[in-house]
Each structure stands twice: as structure tokens, then as C-alpha cells.
Amino acid sequence: MYAKALKKNQILDAGLECFHTRGYNGTGVKDIVDTAGVPKGSFYNYFESKEQFAVEALDRLSAEHIQELRQGLFAEGKPAGQRIVDFMVAKIDHCVEEEMFAGCLMGNLVQEMGETCEPIRKKVSELMDEHINVFAEAIREGQADGSINTELNALEVAEFLFASWEGALLKMKADRSRRAFDVLLRHAALILKP
């Protein structure tokens, strides 16, 4: 059972890498299994289609992102408002240092497939809402500790910040520059300020 789960995860990792570099339409099942180093039949032992694979891969990726988000936003020692800004700065610095100008895989997939593949569109919408809810939880914590403006609607601000983040990723891809993120950070700090 462990070996089976390991191989499935190996295929998921390979597929995520392919989707991120080539997009959904630019990635075939052969590309995924070649990258994973497994026979083509192995793919169909775990996934009935590339579409179903994409939905499972998004779930896996999102779970990792949510864990990272929670670790950054709910770390001890600083007010929540500062933790939110620090988390965003760290993510931006990581993108720039790693020259990760590919953007967000969830955003990329919904832009590419949102009009033609309802299961992928719905999955991305659901996962984005999960991310927004974690941000809203952190904002509410900041309102409770006095580090974030208490007059703000936490969920609306979380959705605004998330949408701004996704837009900044898109602009970063177009410009090959962090400028859009710097603008986002300046305005996020003003919005959250108590």
C-alpha cells in the first residue's frame, strides 16, 4: 500500500511540474509519465483521465500551500498584521530569488481551462476560497490583537488581498519584475493599518 501511494505521489509531483512549465494543454499524459519515470499504464492505474488527474493534483498542491500559509500567518511572537505583511514579503522574495516568474498554478490553470473544463474551474474556485478563508482568519486575529483596522470586513479584505496577489503574479509574469508586488505591499500595509 505504501509503495502504491509513493508511486501515485511521484506521478502527481511530475504532473504538477509539467503543468507549471507547459500548461494543461501543453502537457500530455506521456509528458507526465516520462517526467515521473514510470510506464504510461501506471498513470491509468491511479487516474481515469488527465482532467481527473489535474483536480487531484490541485488538491494536493493546495493542501501544501494551506499548510505553508497557516505556518506563516499564525506563527507566534508578532501581531497578526505584521505576520501577514511578513508572509507576503517572504513569498515575494522567494519568487524573485528563484526567478519563479511562472505565476500561480491554480491561477494559470483556471485562466487556461476555466471556460472549457468545469471540474477544473470549480476545483480552483473552491481552493481559492479556502486560501481566502485562512487570510480572513488571520485578519480577524489581527483585529482582535489591535494590529489591523477593526472597521474592515475581514472576509472582503482577504478576498481583495488574494485577488490583488493573483493580479500581481500575472503582472510579474508579463513584466518579469517584482514592481507589482511592491505596489501591492505598500497598499496592503495601508489597508490593514489600525
Stockholm file with secondary structure:
# STOCKHOLM 1.0

chainA/1-194         MYAKALKKNQILDAGLECFHTRGYNGTGVKDIVDTAGVPKGSFYNYFESKEQFAVEALDRLSAEHIQELRQGLFAEGKPAGQRIVDFMVAKIDHCVEEEMFAGCLMGNLVQEMGETCEPIRKKVSELMDEHINVFAEAIREGQADGSINTELNALEVAEFLFASWEGALLKMKADRSRRAFDVLLRHAALILKP
#=GR chainA/1-194 SS CHHHHHHHHHHHHHHHHHHHHHCSTTCCHHHHHHHHTSCHHHHHHHCSSHHHHHHHHHHHHHHHHHHHHHHHHTCSSSCHHHHHHHHHHHHHHHHHHTTCTTCCHHHHHHHHHTTTCHHHHHHHHHHHHHHHHHHHHHHHHHHHHTSSCTTSCHHHHHHHHHHHHHHHHHHHHHHTSSHHHHHHHHHHHHHHCC
#=GC SS_cons         CHHHHHHHHHHHHHHHHHHHHHCSTTCCHHHHHHHHTSCHHHHHHHCSSHHHHHHHHHHHHHHHHHHHHHHHHTCSSSCHHHHHHHHHHHHHHHHHHTTCTTCCHHHHHHHHHTTTCHHHHHHHHHHHHHHHHHHHHHHHHHHHHTSSCTTSCHHHHHHHHHHHHHHHHHHHHHHTSSHHHHHHHHHHHHHHCC
//
